[in-house]
Amino acid sequence: MMILMIMSSCATENKSVLEKFKAGQTKLYVCPVHVLENKTASYDTVSSSLIVNYINGKNYANGELTDLVPPPNNTWVANEAKMLTKSIALFVEYVKQSKLPEGTFILYTEFLRAGPEKRVYAVHYSLVNNNGEPAMRGLINSHWEAYQKVNPITNADCVSVFINGFEDKMKQ
C-alpha cells in the first residue's frame, strides 16, 4: 500500500509520449548522471556513457552524451517521491528553456547515496521529450525487484538497476 502511494505522487507519465519514443530511432540526449551523496553532489559521465551504450545497443534510440546539465535537486527530504518530483520539475523547466530540436528526447538520471558507507538508496530517472512532456520516470529503491536483483554498491551497479527499471517500462 505504501509503495502505491509513493509512486502516485510522482510526475505522471504520458503514454502517447512514451509510444513516440518507442516508435523508432529518435534522437536521445543523455545527461551526466547526478550522484547525490550525503551533503555533496557530483556528475558521473562514465555511468552516462554506459547508459548510452545500453540505449544504442538495444536500438531504443540514437543516444548520445550531452553536456546539458539540468539544475540538480540537492535537497534531501524524508519522502523520496517528493525528491523525485522536485528533480523532475527542475528537469522539465530546464528542458523547456533549452529549445531542443523537435522530436528529440532527453534522459536525466540520479543515484542517491547516504550514510557513512554512502549506501545506494535509490536510482531515479526521467525521460522527457523536447517540450518537457514526460515519457517515463522511475523511482527504484530496495522495494523494487529491479533494485533487489542487483543490490547496488557501485555506480556501475546503479546503471544495472536503471537498466532493469527501464526495461520493465519498455516492455509495458
Buried (B, 14 or more C-beta within 10 A) or exposed (E): EEEEEBBEBBBEBBEEBBEBBBEEEBBBBBBBBBBBBEEEEEEBBEBBBBBBEBBBEEEBBBBEBBEBEBEBBEEEEEEBBBBBBBBBBBBBEBBBEBEBEEEBBBBBBBBBBBEEEEEBBBBBBBBBBBEBBBBBBBBBBEBBEBBBEBEBEEBEBBBBBBBBBBEBBEEE
